[in-house]
Amino acid sequence: MIPTILAVSLLIFVIFSVIPGSFTSSLIADGKGRNDPKVVEQMNKEFGLDKPVYQRFGSYVVNLVQLDLGQSFRTRQPVTHMLLERAWPTMKLAIAAMTIAILIGVPLGFVAALKPGSLLDAATMIAAVSGLSLPQFWLGLLAMYVFALTLGWLPSFGYGDGGIRNLILPAVTLSVAPLALLARTTRAAVLDVMSADFIRTARSKGMNAYRLVTWHLMRNALVLIITTVGLQFGSLMGQAVVIEKLFSWPGLGSLLVDSVSMRDIPVVQGAILMIVLWFLIINTVVDVLYAVIDPRISHG
Amino acid sequence: MRLRFNLLFGGAICLIILTLGVFAPLFVHHDPILDANLMNAELPPNADFWFGTDSQGRDVFSRVLYGSRVSLTVGIVSQLINSCIGLLFGISAGYIGGRWDEFVSGLTNVMLSIPSLIFALAIMAILGPGLGSLLIALGLTNWSWTCRIARSSALSLKSQGYVQAAKTLGYSDIRIMITQILPNMIGPILVIGTLGMGDAILAEAALSYLGLGIRPPFPSWGSMLTDARELIAVAPWAAIFPGIAIFLTVLGLNLFGDGLRDYLDPHMRTRKA
């Protein structure tokens, strides 16, 4: 995990530093005439951009180890501070969305797999492929129109007092794609396990169908389901950026988008690093969970 | 039955949308950009404006048709770039092995740990908005799966008899990689490519929606939705139709990709994972 984090920070640093064009000039240009060279020089000095690239990368890594991500070009606040302020809303949104996806998607895929080829199975799979093909922010826009503007049941945007009412629309919107994928994966995993030899053996020994399903099947399908959940967190974080912007949710994603349009590079770097870090932590947890569910894996 | 259905239905949707996009001028009778007329602003769908009009009185129908050109270009070109990068890295890593293989595998892991939409966002931040930047940003960020598949098939094909035979005949490594190894993995690569096109179209819509992709007034489904958000209460049709267009296109590609996969390999059921 540590080498990956280092590699990612190097990659992000390279993308933002080696590419031609000065950030300072684009920062103060605003499309109006030429820049005053003195101002550019002064700002470069202030942000340490006058030093050679390798020195900058050196101090970037040293600061990173001390959890110092530098200072925002715009607000002059420490980036770490800005990120921590925004972290909780995003975490809340991501966890809520993934919980909805698991609670609905897994049972749906499970039920569909029990009677493959049935009407329910077909309907679930059509819904799943549709869910994967939808632009989620569009669905969010429509949900906003129906539930907030037309029916007035829920607030249309913002964080409110942090309560659940403001969370419902963004979380449900964000859950659609992982939900659809989980339903598909669960169905495939259960079908796969059902055709395995040990299930046939258990059946022929007269094992109760209910126990069979809940224990043997679930335990074996769980590995695939958990992998999907871990991997899906990545694209969930990506989609969260758009959904946060749509619902004016004060999380990391909207901070990232705002910083990108203002070219506030330290904040962009920091926000991306933080999102990658979360993703890696979640996948490490997933690896640990494998070994708990299926002890064979820890030996492999 | 279902197998054929996916392939045919998905393919049909893709073909129809491609035709509508390529021959857009034949189907519309309003210019998507120039025919702005505030007298016609926010009209609901009617006989003249089939999908209604937007805040500046432009025809939503013609903007949706012209917008498909952006989405299809982005989907096809960026996915071609991705496939080329993935194949180049994957085949060479699997075939050559050693240090190069370790480097490529490491790079792939790093790529996989950055959510691709966020990576693309970062690249757009540097390159600035526009079609060219979109093609680069989306073409550089989604090749990891192609690379993985290409690497593992190259690895297993390497020890096959006919590859060994080609070696004995004195074929150069590059010739073996292109003529012996590449053709044998084209099926799965096509499947990933088709599904990836759908992802690229969704990503383009999201980036344009955020104001980082195609800039107005040029019609793109994503940027049309940015405008539509402001007037969702008065002109919902301006939001509904571009969204349906994205949905149908991506659905067509996903169905076609799924169908293609089932057709090529009935045993490979799970998607990507």
HADDOCK unambig.tbl for C-alpha pairs under 7 A between the chains (distance, minus, plus):
assign (segid A and resid 4 and name CA) (segid B and resid 110 and name CA) 6.00 0.50 0.50
assign (segid A and resid 7 and name CA) (segid B and resid 110 and name CA) 6.83 0.50 0.50
assign (segid A and resid 8 and name CA) (segid B and resid 110 and name CA) 6.20 0.50 0.50
assign (segid A and resid 130 and name CA) (segid B and resid 251 and name CA) 6.37 0.50 0.50
assign (segid A and resid 133 and name CA) (segid B and resid 247 and name CA) 5.57 0.50 0.50
assign (segid A and resid 133 and name CA) (segid B and resid 250 and name CA) 5.16 0.50 0.50
assign (segid A and resid 133 and name CA) (segid B and resid 251 and name CA) 5.05 0.50 0.50
assign (segid A and resid 134 and name CA) (segid B and resid 247 and name CA) 4.99 0.50 0.50
assign (segid A and resid 135 and name CA) (segid B and resid 202 and name CA) 5.92 0.50 0.50
assign (segid A and resid 135 and name CA) (segid B and resid 247 and name CA) 6.71 0.50 0.50
assign (segid A and resid 138 and name CA) (segid B and resid 243 and name CA) 6.05 0.50 0.50
assign (segid A and resid 141 and name CA) (segid B and resid 229 and name CA) 6.98 0.50 0.50
assign (segid A and resid 145 and name CA) (segid B and resid 232 and name CA) 6.60 0.50 0.50
assign (segid A and resid 145 and name CA) (segid B and resid 233 and name CA) 6.69 0.50 0.50
assign (segid A and resid 149 and name CA) (segid B and resid 233 and name CA) 6.90 0.50 0.50
assign (segid A and resid 185 and name CA) (segid B and resid 270 and name CA) 6.23 0.50 0.50
assign (segid A and resid 188 and name CA) (segid B and resid 269 and name CA) 6.60 0.50 0.50
assign (segid A and resid 188 and name CA) (segid B and resid 270 and name CA) 6.27 0.50 0.50
assign (segid A and resid 228 and name CA) (segid B and resid 273 and name CA) 6.79 0.50 0.50
assign (segid A and resid 234 and name CA) (segid B and resid 115 and name CA) 4.93 0.50 0.50
assign (segid A and resid 235 and name CA) (segid B and resid 115 and name CA) 5.59 0.50 0.50
assign (segid A and resid 238 and name CA) (segid B and resid 115 and name CA) 5.77 0.50 0.50
assign (segid A and resid 238 and name CA) (segid B and resid 117 and name CA) 5.22 0.50 0.50
assign (segid A and resid 238 and name CA) (segid B and resid 118 and name CA) 5.48 0.50 0.50
assign (segid A and resid 242 and name CA) (segid B and resid 206 and name CA) 6.61 0.50 0.50
assign (segid A and resid 260 and name CA) (segid B and resid 125 and name CA) 5.40 0.50 0.50
assign (segid A and resid 261 and name CA) (segid B and resid 125 and name CA) 6.98 0.50 0.50
assign (segid A and resid 263 and name CA) (segid B and resid 125 and name CA) 6.95 0.50 0.50
assign (segid A and resid 276 and name CA) (segid B and resid 113 and name CA) 6.20 0.50 0.50
assign (segid A and resid 276 and name CA) (segid B and resid 114 and name CA) 5.62 0.50 0.50
assign (segid A and resid 279 and name CA) (segid B and resid 113 and name CA) 6.88 0.50 0.50
assign (segid A and resid 280 and name CA) (segid B and resid 113 and name CA) 6.74 0.50 0.50
